[in-house]
């Protein structure tokens, strides 16, 4: 059993939405934390049918419980959005009762205008494994096997695990959630967006490759984000005289092994463009996990000018700038974008995450850039020393 970083300090009478992609470990975590809770799993066919026909039976079941001091857990709540009206009613009727409403997608709930309890429930995202949770840190394992708990722990079956996840979960579940009829176009889209992972999204090119219109591509990307299978980050756009790219987002998968699998690749060495993209994807996910688990209120964006100068990640209002490089010996001429951003915006920290063995500092005039070995960076990040 892996020790997860999430801590649910749920006051009596307070409810919680716990969102997370399938196989991140939500159900296992909740069953361990609340072993005696009344647990409803809407993924189970008979349970789904029972509550979808009559959500009102929940009231009678709760009245029959002996202990209302521990949360009532409803798993895969998006399968029966109507049950949320009943939950709302029961929260009002039983002032001390708590619900944990677990789900893998916001899509159906948002699009059916379902009851999100009007602020009566907190919101928490349950993520794949992050650095403090990994039993043995191994970048090649992360890139090829992924950071879902089962996948990371059974890396000898990486291809079979990912095949099952993509073919038997992502494609059919997205088809159901988004009411997608053209499954061939969506499959082509998954391959196309994998090529664009970590890059500025060219909606027109993807639409042309998939033989669909622009709006359909935008809908597919929104669907992946609603299902917590990917993230959009937008450009950092301060007031400045420099011509900036301001309208084009980047997309990152929620697990770096997904695009590796979809592109039918295997990363065997920590060199080359494939490893570089996977490394950048992974560092983004660590930044995102740290932000979510610590409830940090800042944006993660990127910076790029029309002339091509770029910094991978900008934190908040420019307080921290982070460039990701797969190399073991970083040269100054590889950091032009980071130097320019540092010169213009003066962040608290300008950082390069790399595979170098030792931490070092580059100084040019009054500018300072820290070259971090990846594990030292992650350790300082999770110890709260950077953000």
N, C-alpha and C positions, 0 to 999 in steps of 0.2 A: 504494500500500500504506500503510494507516494504521499509525502506531506505537501499539501497545497498551501499557497501563500494567502489565499482568500480567507478572511475572518468575518463571519457573519455575526455581528453583534446586534441582534434584532430585539428591540425592546418589546415587552409584553403588549400585545394588542396592535403591533405594527406589522404590516404585510410587505411582501417583497416580490417583484418580478425578477427572476433569474434567467437571463437569456444566454444562449451559447450554442454553437454548432454541435451537431451530433458527435458523439465519441470524445468530447472534451473531458468527460468525467463528471458531469453535473449530478446524475442520478447516484452514482457511487459515492460521491462526496456527501450528498444529502442523507443517504441511507446510513452512512457511518456517523454523521453528525447528529441525526435525529432518528435513532433506530426504532423508537416506539411511536413514531408519528403515524397518523392515518394517512395512507399513501394511495393516490389515485393515478394510475398510469394509463393515459388516453392513447398510448401507442398500442395497447392490447386491444385486439379487435372487439371482444365482447364488452369490455369496459367502455370503449369508444361508442359502440352502438347503444349501450344502456344510457349513457349521459347525453348523447346527441338526441335521443328520442325524448328524454325528460330530464333536463338539468335540475328541475325542482326536487328530485330525490335526494340531492345533496343535503337539504335542510334536515330531513328526517334522519339521515345517517349521522349528522353532526349532533343532533339532539340525543342520539344513542351513545355518544362517546362519554367515557368516564373522566377523561382528562383533557381539558381545553387549554392547558398551560403550555403545551408544546405545539409547534406550528402544524397545520394541515397542509400537506404537499399535494399539488396537482401537477403532474408531469405532462409535457407536450400539450400545454393548454391551448395552443393555436389550433389544435385539431377540432376543438369544440368552443368557438369564441363565445357562444351564447351562455356558457357556464359562468362567464365573468359578471353577468347581471346578477346571477344568484349569489356569487361571492360578494359582490357589493352589498346586496341586501343582508347577507349574514354578518358582514363586518359591522353594519349599523345595528343589527339586532343583538349580537353578542359582542359587547364593547371590548372584551379582553381577548377575543380570538385572533390568531395570526394565521395568515396563509402565505405559503411560498409557492408562487406560480411560475413553473419552470417551462421554458420553451426554446425551440431551435429556430424560430422565424417570427419576425414582426409583421411580415407581409400580409397574411390573411387577416390578422387582427386590425391592422391599419386600414386595409381596403374594404373591410366590412363595417367600418366605423364602430368597432366593438368598444365595450366599456373598459377603459383603462383605469378605472377606479378613482378618477378625479383627484389624484395626488395622495390617495390613502395608502399607496404602496411605493416603497423605494424601488430603485432600478439598479441592477447589478449585472455585469457581463461576466460570464465564466469562460475563460480562455484556455487554449492549449497550454502545454508546459512552458514555463519561463525559466530563466537561468537558475534561480535558487532551487527549483524543483527537479532539475535534471540530475539523475543519479551519477552519470559520467558525461562530462561535456565533450562532445565529439562533433565537429562541424560537418564532416562528411556524412555522418549518421543523420544529422539534422536535415541536410540538403536532400538526401536520398530516401530516408525513411519517414521524416516528418516529426512534428512535435505533438501529435496526438498521443496520449499516454500509451495506449496499446501498440501503436505503430512504432514508437521509439523503443519500447521494451522488447519488441519482437522483430528486430530489424532484419533477421535472416529471411523473413517472409515479406520483404518490403513491397515487391511488385504485386504480389497477391493481395496484400492488405490495401494498397492504393487502388488496385483494380476494383476491388469490392466497394471501396468507399466512393469512387467516382461513378462507376457503372451502376451500382445497386443503391446508392444513396443520392449523390449530388444530382445526377441527371433525372431520375424519376421524381425526386422530391421537388426539385426546381420546376419540373414540368407540372406537377400538381399545384404547387404554390402559385405559379405564374400563369396557370391555364395555357401552357404553351402547346400549340398544335403542330408547329413545324419543328419537330425534334432534330431533324437533320441540320437545320440552320443553327439551332442552339449548340449542337455538338461542334460545328465548325467555328462558332463563336468562342467556345471554350479554348480551342486550339489557338485562335487568333489573339485572344486576350492573354494567353500564356506567353506569346511572343512579346506582348506589350507590358508584361509584368514589370513594374518599377520604372516604366517609361511614361512619357506624356501620351495620353490616349489620343489617337487619331481616329475619331469616330467614323469619318468618311472612308478611310482605308478598310477598317474592320467591316463596315456595312457592305462595301464592294466585295470583299473576300467571302462574306457569308451570304451574299445575294439577298440582303434584306435592306430595309430603309434605315435611316439614321435614328429615328425615334425608337425602332425596335432594339437597336444596339444599346441605346441609352437605357431602355427598359430592362434589358438583360443585366446590365451593370448594376442598376438600382436593385434588382432582384437578388443578385449575389450579396450585395451589401446588407439588404434587409434580412437575409438568412445568415448573416455574420460569417460568410465565406470569403469576404474580401473587404477592403477599405479604400476609400478615396481620400487623397490629400490634395490640397489646393496650393497655389503659389503664395509665397509671402509677398505682400503688396503694401509696403510702407510708402509714404509720400517721399518721392525722390525724383531727381532729374533724369536718372538713368532709364532708358527704355526697357520696360519689364514685360515678360510674358505674364499675363494676368488672368487669362480665362480658361486655360487648359489644365485639368486635373491629372494626377497620376493614380494608377491602380496597383494595389498590392494584394496578393492572396493571403489568406489567414494562416497558411502553412506553406513554407518554401518548397516542400516536396511535391505539392500539387502541380505547379507548372512544369517541374522536372519530369513528372510522370506523363502529363498530357503531351509534352513535346517528345516523348519516347527517348529520353536521355538518361544518362547516369553520370554523375560527377565523381570522378575517381581521384582527382588531384585538386589542390586548392590553388588553381591557376586558371586563367582564361575567362572568357566573357560569361559562360554559364555559371561558374563558381562565383564570379563577381556579382551577378544579378541575384543569386541565391543568398549571398552574404548580406547584401544591402536589404533584401526582403526580411531576413532574419533580424537584423539590427532594428529595422523599423518595428517589427513585432515585439521586440523587447522594450522599446520606447513606449509602444502602445500599452503593453501589459503593465509596465511601471505606472503609467498615467492612470489606467483604469483601476488597478488594485489599490492605489494610494489616493484615488479621487483628486488628482491634480487638475486644476482648472486652467489649462493652457492648450493652445492649438499646436499640432505638428504640421508643418508645411514644408515646402521646398522653395529654393530661390534659383531663378534662371533668367538671364537677360537674352534679348534678341540676338546678341552677338555670340551666345553660346556659353557664357560663364555660368557655372552652376554650383550649388551646394545642395547635398542630398536632403538634409533635414534642418529646419529652423524651428527652434522651440520657443513657444510663446511669442512675445513681441520682439524677438531677436536677441533674447538673453543668452541663448546657446546656439552655436552653429556646429553641425556635425557632418563630416565627410567620411564615407566608407570606402576603404581601399583594401583589396585582397592581397596586396603585395607584402613582401617581407623586408623591403628596403624602400621606403617612400622618398621620392626625390621632390625637391622644392618646385620644380616645373610642373609637377602633377597637381599642384595645389593652387593654381592661379585663381580659380573661382573663390576658394576659401580665403585667400589673401585679400582679394578685392572686397568680399563681403565684410571681412574683419576691418579693413581700412575704412570702409564707408559707414558701417553701423556700430562698430565697437561693442561686440557682444562680451558678456562676462567670461565665457569660455569659447574658444575655437578649437575643435577637437577633430582628430583623424583617428578613426577606429581601423586597426590594421592587424596584420599577422607578425609585426615586428616583435622581437623577444623582450625588449626593454622599453619602458616609458622614457620619452625624451622630449625636449622643448626646442622648437625652432623660433629664433628671434630675428626679425628683419626690421630695422629702424626701431619704432616703438611697438611693433606688432608681435604677438606671441601666439604660437599654435602648439598644442600638445599632441604628440603622437602617442597613442595608447595601444598596447597589446590588447586584443579583444577581451580576454578574460579579466584583465585588470580594469578595463572600462566597465564591463558588466558588473563586477564586484563593487566598484565605486558608485555606479548608477543605483544599484539595489540597496546600497548602504546610505543613500540619500546625500551623497557628496557632490552631485553634479546638478540635479534638478530640484 
